[in-house]
Amino acid sequence: MTETATLDPRLLAVLACPQDKGPLYYLGDQGGLYNPRLHRRYAVRDGIPVMLIDEAETVDDATHDAIMATISAEAIPPTFESGSSGTEQA
């Protein structure tokens, strides 16, 4: 499986940031899950999200702005809506 492989939508619906418990954005072409609140990116390796706080990458402001532009331009939805745990879709 490549880094750009699509994650299962059922998995995405329940994924949250392990640090702030908020929704993430799946950036398939960048191979990661992004938390814009903390400017942190979680890797996806061999199709498996690596949701370890210690292994997350903190991005600088320029990278954050570029990621947010991609999210906006491609209308990438969050893994779940704020205020929802995502379990309603299970």
C-alpha positions as CSV (number, residue, x, y, z in Angstrom):
1,M,0.0,0.0,0.0
2,T,1.4,3.4,-0.9
3,E,1.5,6.5,1.2
4,T,-1.3,8.0,-0.8
5,A,-3.7,5.1,-0.4
6,T,-7.1,6.1,0.8
7,L,-8.0,5.2,4.4
8,D,-11.2,3.4,5.1
9,P,-14.0,6.0,5.5
10,R,-15.2,4.1,8.6
11,L,-11.8,4.6,10.2
12,L,-11.7,8.2,9.3
13,A,-15.1,8.8,10.9
14,V,-13.7,7.9,14.3
15,L,-10.1,9.3,14.1
16,A,-9.4,12.2,16.5
17,C,-6.2,13.9,17.6
18,P,-4.8,12.0,20.6
19,Q,-3.7,15.3,22.1
20,D,-6.8,17.5,21.9
21,K,-9.4,14.9,20.9
22,G,-10.5,17.2,18.0
23,P,-11.1,16.3,14.3
24,L,-8.4,15.9,11.8
25,Y,-8.1,16.4,8.1
26,Y,-6.9,13.5,5.9
27,L,-4.4,14.7,3.3
28,G,-4.0,11.6,1.2
29,D,-1.6,13.3,-1.2
30,Q,0.6,14.4,1.7
31,G,0.2,11.1,3.5
32,G,-1.0,12.3,6.8
33,L,-3.7,13.5,9.1
34,Y,-3.5,17.2,10.1
35,N,-4.7,19.0,13.2
36,P,-4.9,22.7,12.3
37,R,-5.5,23.7,15.9
38,L,-2.1,22.4,17.1
39,H,-0.3,22.6,13.7
40,R,0.5,18.9,14.0
41,R,0.6,16.3,11.3
42,Y,0.3,12.5,12.0
43,A,1.9,10.2,9.5
44,V,0.2,7.4,7.6
45,R,2.6,4.5,7.1
46,D,1.6,1.6,4.9
47,G,-2.0,2.7,5.1
48,I,-1.9,2.8,8.9
49,P,-2.3,6.1,10.8
50,V,0.4,6.6,13.4
51,M,-1.5,8.4,16.1
52,L,1.4,8.8,18.6
53,I,1.8,12.3,20.0
54,D,5.6,11.9,20.2
55,E,5.8,11.0,16.5
56,A,3.6,13.8,15.2
57,E,5.3,16.5,13.2
58,T,4.8,20.1,14.3
59,V,4.6,22.3,11.1
60,D,5.7,25.9,10.8
61,D,3.3,28.7,9.9
62,A,4.2,28.6,6.1
63,T,3.5,24.9,6.0
64,H,0.3,25.3,8.0
65,D,-0.9,28.0,5.6
66,A,-0.2,25.8,2.6
67,I,-2.0,22.8,4.2
68,M,-5.0,25.0,5.0
69,A,-5.1,26.3,1.4
70,T,-5.1,22.7,0.2
71,I,-7.9,21.8,2.6
72,S,-10.0,24.8,1.4
73,A,-9.3,24.4,-2.3
74,E,-10.1,20.6,-2.3
75,A,-13.0,21.0,0.2
76,I,-11.4,18.3,2.4
77,P,-13.9,17.5,5.3
78,P,-12.8,16.9,8.9
79,T,-12.8,13.3,10.2
80,F,-15.9,14.3,12.2
81,E,-17.8,17.4,13.0
82,S,-16.8,19.3,16.2
83,G,-19.0,18.3,19.1
84,S,-19.5,14.8,17.7
85,S,-17.3,11.8,18.6
86,G,-17.9,10.3,15.2
87,T,-19.3,7.1,16.7
88,E,-22.8,7.9,15.5
89,Q,-21.8,6.8,12.0
90,A,-20.4,3.4,13.2
